[in-house]
Amino acid sequence: MVNEILPLIREHDRFFIITHIRPDGDALGSQIALGLFLEKMGKQVAMINSDSPPYNLDWLPGSEKVEVYDGALSQREAILEADVAFVLDTNDEDRLGHLGSTVRKTDAVKVLIDHHMEPEKWFDVPFVRNTAAATGSLVYEIIDALDPSLIDADIATALYTAIMTDTGSFRYSHVTPDLHRMIADILERGEIEPAPIHENIFDRKSMPGLRLLGRMLNRIRTRHNGQVAYSVVTQRMVDDTGASWDDKDGFVNYILSIDGVKAALLFSEVSDGAKISFRSEADTRVDEWARAFDGGGHRNASGAYVKRPSFEDVIEDVMDVADRYIDIDPPHNLGDGLSAEDASYLETMMKARSGDK
């Protein structure tokens, strides 16, 4: 598929690049990397999104070139006059926000670069591989096929951010030796260090964000003998702490870090239901669970937007079917893991408390 994209880039001059609403590291990093690369090839590039980047990504080199759509004439012209429109990290018109219909109806050649399943049918050139670790890895393949010598520190930083964030810092199932070799090439060509990137993304916490984290942690609940856990973020929690919704990024990973938890969910309240983040250990998949509620994503990281009359209804409906999608281990017997002496002592204590001596 990449071979269909290469002549489009070589033979055209005007490009428009967009990614999904509330862009994450893979979305924004892929967009910036491709945009900066095309500029170094001498192309005219417009990068426009429906939403601004979250605070922990606004430091990315090149992010100042990504515009938030406000209807300005220059933005409309950039979209309508583009020869090629790249849509990155989403295959759904609705996920492009209020720019969705404009992008779909443009006369430009519409190219999808994505690693999610079941793309919509309006793309002219779909470059989709659901086994890819990140959209950023697909962007790297395009760059590598055209002129990898153009990878500088800014492009390398964007690519590394894209791949690192969407692989859970290289721990998800699609991480392979080939991916690590790709990362090595990115680091070498850009002459960059990973540590500052990790610090900017994961170690920048606001005080309101930490207060929100504390409240979320206090609301963690477990089911199925501690193998499935979930928590919530409500509008009142956000308001009371003075945090923003962006502050909850990564919260679900705290839930997953609990010893014994196979799958973790974070329910975020919206006016008509909830947005849900699903995460799981490497040998447990949550994508099928998310798709059961019209969501989607990857084996270990998925999401869904579930509409119900109340926030509580969403939690109940989703959690009540956990055992249909997660292999729950049976509870241990009373004596499992105990020595004969400890088991005898525990039995004596239990009889004493019940009055059966």
Buried (B, 14 or more C-beta within 10 A) or exposed (E): BBEEBEEBBEEBBBBBBBBBBBBBBBBBBBBBBBBBBBBBBEBBBBBBBBBBBBBBBBBBBBBEBBBEBEEEEEBEEBBBBBBBBBBBBBBBBEBBBEBBEBBBEBEBBBBBBBBBEEBBEBBEBBBBBBEBBBBBBBBBBBBBEBEBEBBBEBBBBBBBBBBBBBBBBEEBBBBEEEBEEBBEBBBEBBEBEBEEBBEBBBEEEBEBBEBBBEBBEEBBEBBBEEBBBBBBBBEEBBEEBEBBBBBBBBBBBBBBEEEEBBBBBBBBBBEEBBBBBBBBBEEBBBBBBBBEBEBBBBBBBBBBBBEBEEBEBBBEBBBEEBEEBBEBEEEEEEEEEBEEEEBEEEEEEEEEEEEEE
